[in-house]
Amino acid sequence: MSERKKPHYSLEFKRDAAQLILSKGYTYPEATTSLGISASALRKWVNAEKGQTLKTDKPVNSELNLAEHDELLRLRKENARLKMEREILKKASACVTQKHQ
């Protein structure tokens, strides 16, 4: 059996999809059918957009808006890559040090 990959949607797509509900008057079923996305994903994006527009000086909840979530994912990937590179460099340095002794 092959694993199903989770679809990746751009930040712009998520925002546009949320705006269909928030400002264009679409219902959730209309939007999900026309975009071919799940209702749960759309609800999450709409809630994130609502949180972004309704934020006050102090955040009431700790949920991230779409832009923050996108940035968090990018930074996590970059962090993992940098950790891997650091480990490779440590091992290479140890090999070179042992070779020269």
DOSEKOL-50686 format. One line per field, with one value per atom (N, C-alpha, C, CB): chain; x, y, z; residue in one letter; atom name. Coordinates in nm, 3 decimals, decimal comma. Glycine has a CB too. Layout:
// residues N
chain <- A	...
east <- X	...
north <- Y	...
up <- Z	...
res <- a	...
atom <- CA	...
//
This chain:
// residues 101
chain <- A	A	A	A	A	A	A	A	A	A	A	A	A	A	A	A	A	A	A	A	A	A	A	A	A	A	A	A	A	A	A	A	A	A	A	A	A	A	A	A	A	A	A	A	A	A	A	A	A	A	A	A	A	A	A	A	A	A	A	A	A	A	A	A	A	A	A	A	A	A	A	A	A	A	A	A	A	A	A	A	A	A	A	A	A	A	A	A	A	A	A	A	A	A	A	A	A	A	A	A	A	A	A	A	A	A	A	A	A	A	A	A	A	A	A	A	A	A	A	A	A	A	A	A	A	A	A	A	A	A	A	A	A	A	A	A	A	A	A	A	A	A	A	A	A	A	A	A	A	A	A	A	A	A	A	A	A	A	A	A	A	A	A	A	A	A	A	A	A	A	A	A	A	A	A	A	A	A	A	A	A	A	A	A	A	A	A	A	A	A	A	A	A	A	A	A	A	A	A	A	A	A	A	A	A	A	A	A	A	A	A	A	A	A	A	A	A	A	A	A	A	A	A	A	A	A	A	A	A	A	A	A	A	A	A	A	A	A	A	A	A	A	A	A	A	A	A	A	A	A	A	A	A	A	A	A	A	A	A	A	A	A	A	A	A	A	A	A	A	A	A	A	A	A	A	A	A	A	A	A	A	A	A	A	A	A	A	A	A	A	A	A	A	A	A	A	A	A	A	A	A	A	A	A	A	A	A	A	A	A	A	A	A	A	A	A	A	A	A	A	A	A	A	A	A	A	A	A	A	A	A	A	A	A	A	A	A	A	A	A	A	A	A	A	A	A	A	A	A	A	A	A	A	A	A	A	A	A	A	A	A	A	A	A	A	A	A	A	A	A	A	A	A	A	A	A	A	A	A	A	A	A	A	A	A	A	A	A	A	A	A	A	A	A	A	A	A	A	A	A	A	A	A	A
east <- 0,084	0,000	0,088	-0,095	0,047	0,122	0,053	0,133	0,137	0,083	0,033	0,189	-0,078	-0,131	-0,057	-0,285	-0,010	0,057	-0,046	0,158	-0,021	-0,108	-0,087	-0,078	-0,194	-0,176	-0,120	-0,310	-0,038	0,022	-0,042	0,177	-0,095	-0,157	-0,076	-0,305	-0,063	0,012	-0,065	0,041	0,008	-0,054	-0,158	0,053	-0,127	-0,221	-0,350	-0,157	-0,339	-0,457	-0,542	-0,416	-0,479	-0,552	-0,626	-0,456	-0,558	-0,622	-0,739	-0,520	-0,719	-0,827	-0,946	-0,775	-0,919	-1,027	-1,104	-0,971	-1,032	-1,099	-1,182	-0,995	-1,135	-1,208	-1,338	-1,121	-1,345	-1,472	-1,582	-1,458	-1,548	-1,644	-1,664	-1,596	-1,554	-1,561	-1,618	-1,424	-1,588	-1,633	-1,713	-1,515	-1,710	-1,782	-1,917	-1,699	-1,948	-2,079	-2,097	-2,178	-1,989	-2,001	-2,035	-1,870	-2,104	-2,123	-2,004	-2,261	-1,985	-1,875	-1,888	-1,869	-2,007	-2,020	-1,991	-2,159	-2,036	-2,009	-1,860	-2,082	-1,793	-1,649	-1,568	-1,599	-1,598	-1,520	-1,541	-1,558	-1,663	-1,691	-1,620	-1,842	-1,628	-1,566	-1,413	-1,614	-1,355	-1,210	-1,150	-1,169	-1,236	-1,186	-1,102	-1,106	-1,141	-1,067	-1,160	-1,006	-1,102	-1,184	-1,246	-1,100	-1,359	-1,428	-1,345	-1,566	-1,277	-1,197	-1,081	-1,144	-1,018	-0,908	-0,961	-0,839	-1,072	-1,129	-1,169	-1,250	-1,228	-1,266	-1,143	-1,342	-1,036	-0,913	-0,859	-0,807	-0,861	-0,810	-0,898	-0,802	-1,029	-1,121	-1,100	-1,269	-1,088	-1,064	-0,932	-1,066	-0,830	-0,701	-0,712	-0,595	-0,784	-0,803	-0,887	-0,871	-0,989	-1,069	-0,982	-1,188	-0,898	-0,809	-0,714	-0,731	-0,668	-0,576	-0,645	-0,519	-0,769	-0,838	-0,897	-0,946	-0,922	-0,984	-0,885	-1,086	-0,755	-0,655	-0,652	-0,518	-0,633	-0,614	-0,467	-0,707	-0,432	-0,293	-0,245	-0,277	-0,331	-0,296	-0,371	-0,330	-0,300	-0,370	-0,452	-0,270	-0,577	-0,666	-0,631	-0,813	-0,600	-0,563	-0,425	-0,668	-0,370	-0,235	-0,233	-0,159	-0,347	-0,350	-0,280	-0,494	-0,214	-0,140	-0,229	-0,016	-0,206	-0,276	-0,205	-0,283	-0,258	-0,203	-0,059	-0,288	-0,027	0,109	0,207	0,117	0,168	0,255	0,275	0,196	0,170	0,180	0,274	0,041	0,260	0,345	0,491	0,302	0,518	0,653	0,708	0,656	0,625	0,667	0,710	0,554	0,633	0,669	0,801	0,558	0,818	0,943	1,062	0,935	1,047	1,157	1,188	1,123	1,087	1,112	1,192	0,980	1,156	1,231	1,375	1,164	1,393	1,528	1,608	1,521	1,545	1,612	1,658	1,519	1,572	1,608	1,724	1,487	1,723	1,832	1,963	1,799	1,959	2,080	2,135	2,051	2,048	2,093	2,164	1,975	2,105	2,165	2,303	2,073	2,313	2,441	2,545	2,423	2,501	2,592	2,645	2,523	2,559	2,601	2,700	2,479	2,674	2,766	2,903	2,709	2,903	3,030	3,103	3,005	3,032	3,096	3,165	2,992	3,093	3,150	3,270	3,044	3,259	3,371	3,492	3,331	3,467	3,575	3,642	3,523	3,565	3,620	3,705	3,506	3,659	3,735	3,867	3,653	3,866	3,988	4,085	3,955	4,034	4,118	4,183	4,037	4,109	4,164	4,267	4,053	4,247	4,335	4,472	4,272	4,472	4,595	4,669	4,563	4,619	4,688	4,784	4,590
north <- -0,119	0,000	0,124	0,000	0,222	0,348	0,448	0,404	0,530	0,632	0,750	0,678	0,806	0,926	1,046	0,940	1,128	1,250	1,357	1,297	1,433	1,545	1,654	1,598	1,703	1,807	1,935	1,837	2,002	2,129	2,242	2,129	2,338	2,454	2,578	2,469	2,667	2,790	2,880	2,865	2,969	3,066	3,149	3,157	3,189	3,269	3,192	3,310	3,063	2,980	2,971	2,839	2,949	2,937	3,066	2,901	3,177	3,306	3,332	3,421	3,303	3,323	3,233	3,295	3,108	3,016	3,068	2,875	3,116	3,169	3,292	3,205	3,373	3,493	3,461	3,582	3,345	3,304	3,298	3,167	3,248	3,237	3,372	3,133	3,439	3,560	3,682	3,594	3,696	3,819	3,798	3,902	3,678	3,656	3,589	3,573	3,546	3,490	3,343	3,567	3,273	3,130	3,054	3,074	2,942	2,851	2,755	2,774	2,686	2,590	2,481	2,526	2,420	2,316	2,369	2,257	2,491	2,548	2,566	2,683	2,621	2,648	2,519	2,731	2,421	2,298	2,221	2,209	2,223	2,154	2,222	2,148	2,352	2,422	2,419	2,566	2,413	2,413	2,273	2,493	2,174	2,038	2,017	2,001	2,080	2,069	2,017	2,204	1,975	1,923	2,038	1,833	2,009	2,109	2,144	2,059	2,045	2,072	2,166	1,941	2,149	2,238	2,380	2,188	2,391	2,524	2,591	2,515	2,518	2,576	2,626	2,472	2,549	2,590	2,719	2,477	2,729	2,849	2,970	2,827	2,950	3,060	3,108	3,016	3,014	3,052	3,126	2,929	3,084	3,152	3,294	3,073	3,310	3,444	3,531	3,435	3,475	3,551	3,596	3,467	3,507	3,540	3,651	3,418	3,652	3,755	3,890	3,719	3,894	4,022	4,070	4,011	3,979	4,018	4,034	3,917	4,017	4,025	4,163	3,990	4,162	4,287	4,294	4,295	4,388	4,399	4,272	4,518	4,212	4,088	3,974	4,094	3,874	3,763	3,685	3,670	3,658	3,586	3,438	3,607	3,384	3,243	3,232	3,161	3,114	3,094	3,039	3,002	3,040	2,988	3,084	2,965	3,028	3,107	3,143	3,032	3,260	3,291	3,218	3,446	3,227	3,150	3,187	3,171	3,316	3,359	3,308	3,512	3,316	3,269	3,118	3,306	3,045	2,900	2,863	2,837	2,932	2,908	2,935	2,997	3,044	3,079	2,976	3,219	2,929	2,829	2,700	2,800	2,655	2,535	2,554	2,499	2,669	2,696	2,695	2,831	2,757	2,763	2,626	2,861	2,543	2,408	2,326	2,338	2,338	2,266	2,314	2,284	2,446	2,503	2,459	2,657	2,456	2,413	2,268	2,431	2,182	2,040	2,025	1,959	2,101	2,095	2,142	2,180	2,250	2,302	2,206	2,438	2,140	2,041	1,925	1,989	1,881	1,772	1,813	1,728	1,934	1,982	1,991	2,118	2,038	2,049	1,912	2,117	1,811	1,676	1,620	1,583	1,647	1,600	1,666	1,631	1,796	1,866	1,816	2,017	1,785	1,730	1,598	1,710	1,512	1,381	1,396	1,293	1,487	1,509	1,563	1,607	1,654	1,711	1,605	1,824	1,515	1,409	1,313	1,332	1,284	1,197	1,261	1,165	1,389	1,460	1,465	1,603	1,490	1,498	1,364	1,543	1,254	1,120	1,086	1,015	1,128	1,097	1,164	1,142	1,284	1,362	1,329	1,510	1,241	1,209	1,097	1,172
up <- 0,000	0,000	0,000	0,121	-0,071	-0,073	0,019	-0,218	0,082	0,171	0,089	0,273	0,132	0,066	0,121	0,087	0,031	0,073	0,100	-0,032	0,204	0,239	0,134	0,384	0,075	-0,028	0,032	-0,097	-0,044	0,000	-0,079	-0,019	-0,006	-0,069	-0,032	-0,024	-0,126	-0,100	-0,004	-0,233	0,058	0,149	0,075	0,213	-0,047	-0,126	-0,152	-0,260	-0,185	-0,209	-0,083	-0,256	0,032	0,158	0,191	0,273	0,171	0,199	0,105	0,188	-0,023	-0,121	-0,089	-0,265	-0,051	-0,016	0,105	0,012	0,205	0,325	0,290	0,433	0,198	0,160	0,088	0,073	0,023	-0,039	0,067	-0,110	0,184	0,294	0,362	0,397	0,392	0,473	0,400	0,524	0,273	0,207	0,079	0,175	0,023	-0,102	-0,084	-0,193	0,039	0,066	0,029	-0,006	0,000	-0,030	0,097	-0,093	0,082	0,195	0,195	0,185	0,307	0,312	0,206	0,450	0,190	0,086	-0,055	0,089	-0,086	-0,219	-0,240	-0,236	-0,140	-0,154	-0,163	-0,036	-0,077	-0,080	-0,209	0,038	-0,261	-0,387	-0,504	-0,413	-0,511	-0,624	-0,618	-0,629	-0,498	-0,485	-0,474	-0,365	-0,444	-0,431	-0,306	-0,552	-0,197	-0,071	0,037	-0,030	0,149	0,259	0,338	0,351	0,399	0,481	0,603	0,523	0,661	0,780	0,749	0,840	0,635	0,597	0,577	0,467	0,509	0,485	0,616	0,392	0,707	0,837	0,912	0,923	0,907	0,974	0,913	0,966	0,780	0,714	0,744	0,562	0,745	0,775	0,918	0,754	1,012	1,152	1,167	1,242	1,093	1,100	1,045	1,022	0,937	0,880	0,973	0,742	1,034	1,130	1,246	1,181	1,295	1,405	1,369	1,448	1,246	1,200	1,194	1,063	1,148	1,134	1,265	1,030	1,360	1,486	1,600	1,524	1,573	1,678	1,742	1,624	1,872	1,945	1,983	2,071	2,071	2,114	2,183	2,208	2,264	2,331	2,263	2,483	2,212	2,149	2,252	2,079	2,217	2,306	2,305	2,265	2,188	2,180	2,116	2,101	2,120	2,069	1,928	2,160	1,859	1,723	1,629	1,677	1,529	1,432	1,314	1,385	1,257	1,134	1,020	1,108	0,900	0,788	0,757	0,665	0,759	0,728	0,834	0,718	0,960	1,068	1,058	1,205	1,025	1,012	0,896	0,990	0,786	0,669	0,706	0,551	0,775	0,817	0,917	0,880	1,008	1,105	1,034	1,204	0,938	0,863	0,788	0,765	0,727	0,654	0,749	0,581	0,865	0,962	1,021	1,074	1,040	1,090	0,990	1,122	0,863	0,758	0,753	0,620	0,759	0,756	0,878	0,749	0,994	1,116	1,105	1,237	1,054	1,037	0,941	0,987	0,831	0,734	0,796	0,610	0,872	0,935	1,040	0,999	1,116	1,213	1,144	1,296	1,031	0,957	0,903	0,841	0,849	0,797	0,908	0,730	1,027	1,140	1,180	1,258	1,184	1,220	1,118	1,231	0,991	0,885	0,903	0,744	0,931	0,950	1,074	0,960	1,180	1,300	1,269	1,412	1,196	1,161	1,068	1,096	0,973	0,880	0,956	0,767	1,049	1,128	1,214	1,216	1,271	1,353	1,267	1,423	1,146	1,056	1,017	0,929	0,988	0,947	1,064	0,897	1,184	1,303	1,331	1,424	1,319	1,342	1,236	1,344	1,116	1,004	1,023	0,872	1,079	1,096	1,224	1,093	1,306	1,432	1,413	1,539
res <- m	m	m	m	s	s	s	s	e	e	e	e	r	r	r	r	k	k	k	k	k	k	k	k	p	p	p	p	h	h	h	h	y	y	y	y	s	s	s	s	l	l	l	l	e	e	e	e	f	f	f	f	k	k	k	k	r	r	r	r	d	d	d	d	a	a	a	a	a	a	a	a	q	q	q	q	l	l	l	l	i	i	i	i	l	l	l	l	s	s	s	s	k	k	k	k	g	g	g	g	y	y	y	y	t	t	t	t	y	y	y	y	p	p	p	p	e	e	e	e	a	a	a	a	t	t	t	t	t	t	t	t	s	s	s	s	l	l	l	l	g	g	g	g	i	i	i	i	s	s	s	s	a	a	a	a	s	s	s	s	a	a	a	a	l	l	l	l	r	r	r	r	k	k	k	k	w	w	w	w	v	v	v	v	n	n	n	n	a	a	a	a	e	e	e	e	k	k	k	k	g	g	g	g	q	q	q	q	t	t	t	t	l	l	l	l	k	k	k	k	t	t	t	t	d	d	d	d	k	k	k	k	p	p	p	p	v	v	v	v	n	n	n	n	s	s	s	s	e	e	e	e	l	l	l	l	n	n	n	n	l	l	l	l	a	a	a	a	e	e	e	e	h	h	h	h	d	d	d	d	e	e	e	e	l	l	l	l	l	l	l	l	r	r	r	r	l	l	l	l	r	r	r	r	k	k	k	k	e	e	e	e	n	n	n	n	a	a	a	a	r	r	r	r	l	l	l	l	k	k	k	k	m	m	m	m	e	e	e	e	r	r	r	r	e	e	e	e	i	i	i	i	l	l	l	l	k	k	k	k	k	k	k	k	a	a	a	a	s	s	s	s	a	a	a	a	c	c	c	c	v	v	v	v	t	t	t	t	q	q	q	q	k	k	k	k	h	h	h	h	q	q	q	q
atom <- N	CA	C	CB	N	CA	C	CB	N	CA	C	CB	N	CA	C	CB	N	CA	C	CB	N	CA	C	CB	N	CA	C	CB	N	CA	C	CB	N	CA	C	CB	N	CA	C	CB	N	CA	C	CB	N	CA	C	CB	N	CA	C	CB	N	CA	C	CB	N	CA	C	CB	N	CA	C	CB	N	CA	C	CB	N	CA	C	CB	N	CA	C	CB	N	CA	C	CB	N	CA	C	CB	N	CA	C	CB	N	CA	C	CB	N	CA	C	CB	N	CA	C	CB	N	CA	C	CB	N	CA	C	CB	N	CA	C	CB	N	CA	C	CB	N	CA	C	CB	N	CA	C	CB	N	CA	C	CB	N	CA	C	CB	N	CA	C	CB	N	CA	C	CB	N	CA	C	CB	N	CA	C	CB	N	CA	C	CB	N	CA	C	CB	N	CA	C	CB	N	CA	C	CB	N	CA	C	CB	N	CA	C	CB	N	CA	C	CB	N	CA	C	CB	N	CA	C	CB	N	CA	C	CB	N	CA	C	CB	N	CA	C	CB	N	CA	C	CB	N	CA	C	CB	N	CA	C	CB	N	CA	C	CB	N	CA	C	CB	N	CA	C	CB	N	CA	C	CB	N	CA	C	CB	N	CA	C	CB	N	CA	C	CB	N	CA	C	CB	N	CA	C	CB	N	CA	C	CB	N	CA	C	CB	N	CA	C	CB	N	CA	C	CB	N	CA	C	CB	N	CA	C	CB	N	CA	C	CB	N	CA	C	CB	N	CA	C	CB	N	CA	C	CB	N	CA	C	CB	N	CA	C	CB	N	CA	C	CB	N	CA	C	CB	N	CA	C	CB	N	CA	C	CB	N	CA	C	CB	N	CA	C	CB	N	CA	C	CB	N	CA	C	CB	N	CA	C	CB	N	CA	C	CB	N	CA	C	CB	N	CA	C	CB	N	CA	C	CB	N	CA	C	CB	N	CA	C	CB	N	CA	C	CB	N	CA	C	CB	N	CA	C	CB	N	CA	C	CB	N	CA	C	CB	N	CA	C	CB	N	CA	C	CB	N	CA	C	CB	N	CA	C	CB	N	CA	C	CB	N	CA	C	CB	N	CA	C	CB	N	CA	C	CB
//
